[in-house]
Amino acid sequence: MEMTQVNQSIDPKKLRLAFQQGALQLIQHKQRLNQINVFPVSDGDTGSNLASLMQAILEETTDESQTVIEVFEKVADASLIGARGNSGIIFAQYFNGIYNHLLKLEETDSVKSFLESVKVAITEAYQAIERPVEGTIITVIRSWAEALSNGEPNLENLLSNALLTAKTALENTPNQLKVLKKNQVVDAGAQGFYFFIEGFTHAFVAKNDLQPEVKQQKITLDYSKENHAHVTEPTERYCTEILLDQVQLSKHDLQEQLKDFGDSLVIAVNRGKARIHIHTNKPAEVLAYLSIVGQPIQQKADDMLLQYQVNKQRKAPIALVTDSIADLPAEYLLNNQIHVLPMNILIGETSYIDKITIQSDQFLAMDQRTAATSSQPTLKTVENLFSFLETRYEAILVITVAGKLSGTFHTVKEAAKRRSGTRIEVVDSHQNSAAQGLLVMAANEWIQAGRSFDEIVAAVLTKRDQMNILVSVDDLNPMIQSGRIPQVVGRLAKTVNLKPIVSLDPLGEGKLSNFAFSQAGNEKKILTEVVKANEEKVIKRYALIHADELAKAQRWGQELQNKLGFAPSFITDVSTVVAMSAGGGSVAVAYELEEGEVN
């Protein structure tokens, strides 16, 4: 039935197509939304976040629905799961609010019920935000929904008039937020909602049914420095988002518990699921709390401080990327604008982000009877990072953990194949942990020195063979179980209580050598081997890493400083992934040889 008068019914097919057309209209303009994104932080990803949400809606509504309530149920579920960023979660809560109100009505397919629900859901959208700010998406949502309640009997006219009202509200957003006026832009989230309702409205007023082509579209970022000239450094570093299942608490209760962890808190809740967005300096504490009140099933944490610094003034035209297995001090990574792809860690039913929502000492303090596994960054995570970097750098160099130890190299390589334009080189370091970190340091120095991209890639391929890492472990079991060392040799050494030096072969596979009969003997052999390497080939620099054994690492550092004549470049704790395979109490020294230095 045609959707013409408010006392008539909505055609589910037309409603589904309207949602799809709105989604496609927003996706088409995602780059523009990224360009004007300055509030609440200038991270240039509002368009990409909203496009991701719209893609989830497109995919969920591919099949026909028999009723209006079925369409809204699909949209509500898809939006809660696919929501990203402040505006995305407000979108999600608004759609869920419409669906929740429709469920309370006897007539769920009438135009009257639809108009009533879009207005009532405004309250739910406002409640999703801890501190609602006018001049943002919420203002345009309210203006549009209220305009639909002006008594006009023809829905096509209602939608068209409401669209004009929403446009006026959108154009007024710079008068409500100073940061928008300074940057001479409208609010990106508000503009995104307008694009959506523009497509939604067009689907109803069009003479013929539209048949949108539903495909996975590549999400890219388009950044304009001029549009981000008047922004401030974020006080909270990580844009953290977590999707929870099995949630019993209300939205208000969650807001009360989380408000002291950071700012920009937005929460969408429906039917046992909750999507939480917060800017925080304590992502691990946020996850720890949420793990108590529900089951985390999805999460992300973007480094807004690094993004801000790159946007403000990048240090070099070449982006340097590594993964979280490369052990380097956090300050060094930030100060040198090195981008990190985090590994994922699953402990029981909860997923963690390496070095962000879990640190190695936290992991080692957990009940080790709980099964723990790690996985490389997802293809989507890598592609999202490339999208950000491509608009800010002339080329991208990625140095991954050894391909023999992880699938990260192959995942990043696949993501690079899918890109066009910006040159991307992916190098298998043949190393891990601090040895991989030292290789990243060398590459960073060549980049900062202004060497050409081809020279740097060639130098990295040469230099990776001049890195070495020697590891002392208290217990070989974690390495045996994880497959990081040869199984037969490892079990034999454990049976006779031998303490081998654990290292990597030239291709990055684990190996055992130089067996000792005690831990003290093992440590002595490692230090002796480092001194010998310096006598034979000259060590340029070295570093020490540990698994919750700082005192021992510092003692090693002092001994090596006395013997080599210079201090270690750094002493730091290992990544959680390395701690999983090396076990608590492990200490290692990694070093870089002068041989192979490129002049």
Secondary structure, 3 states (H helix, E strand, C coil): CCCCECCCECCHHHHHHHHHHHHHHHHHCHHHHHHCCCCCCCCCCHHHHHHHHHHHHHHHCCCCCCCHHHHHHHHHHHHHHHCCHHHHHHHHHHHHHHHHHHHCCCCCCEHHHHHHHHHHHHHHHHHCECCCCCCCHHHHHHHHHHHCCCCCCEHHHHHHHHHHHHHHHHHCHHHCCHHHHHHCCCCHHHHHHHHHHHHHHHHHHCCCCCCCCCCCCCCCCCCCHHHHCCCCCCCCCEEEEEEEECCCCCHHHHHHHHHHHEEEEEEEEECCEEEEEEEECCHHHHHHHHHHHCEEEEEEEEEHHHHHHHHHCCCCCEEEEEECCCCCCHHHHHHCCCEEECCEEEECCEEEEECCCECHHHHHHCCCCCCEEEECCCHHHHHHHHHHHHCCCCEEEEEECCCCCCCHHHHHHHHHHCCCCCEEEEEECCCCHHHHHHHHHHHHHHHHCCCCHHHHHHHHHHHHHHEEEEEECCCCHHHHHHCCCCHHHHHHHHHCCCEEEEEECCCCCEEEEEEECCHHHHHHHHHHHHHHHHHHHCEEEEEEEECCCHHHHHHHHHHHHHHHCCCCCEEEECCHHHHHHHCCCCEEEEEEECCCCCC
